[in-house]
Amino acid sequence: MCPSNTKATKLATEGASSKAKMSVRGAMAENRPDAESQSYFTLVTTLMGFIVIEILGRMRDFSARVTGVSRYYDEIVGASDDPNMAPIIFGKDNFYQRRLYHRIQDCWNRPISSKPGARIDVIKRTTKDGGKTYQMQPGETKNCLNLGSYNYLGFADDWNSTCGTKVRKGLDKYGVSTCSAAVDAGSTAVHKELEAYVAKFLGKEDAVVFNMGYGTNTSALEALGGKG
């Protein structure tokens, strides 16, 4: 074999190998749960933010142990209200609750004083310990657009006028809950009737109704899906 043919064969082999690697990487990217690529700037700055919070939190915990001055002193040293009782958790167990969650917990757990409709009245709160605890201000609310509710069908807005009578009759007959799984004693005649209506509407032989999307994901998808 002449040198030129050997060189051409080598280049062709390397090219095929590169294409194979690229196809494998592409397949891996498609099979990843989150195939969206992030820039190195986003990855580095996000990681650096957590590192800074971690370091500063550890330093503040160390300072609290030495000086005994901190709003989280009891949690850090694992002190208990009753000296004869063992602490439920130690400082290292609730580190992220103290140093991360309490910094942003005002974004969640917001009490309301109205029905969970399209707009809600959020009760105003104040904190005297830097976000560790909050105190509600009676009578002080802020009307906000509700973007975090399960009120898909709008029943929270006018359910009393649209379906209140039927809801009360259903509660009187079936109660609030069956207190059992559907495979045991949690399926009633109303559930069967609803599933028959859903199947007829979709043009299918039968249907299974779940009480929430998460229940569907944890119950049905595991049975239907498999590897690959």
Helices and strands as residue ranges (DSSP letters): H 3-31, H 40-67, H 73-77, H 95-96, I 97-101, H 102-104, G 105-107, E 119-126, E 135-145, H 155-162, H 164-174, H 189-202, H 213-224
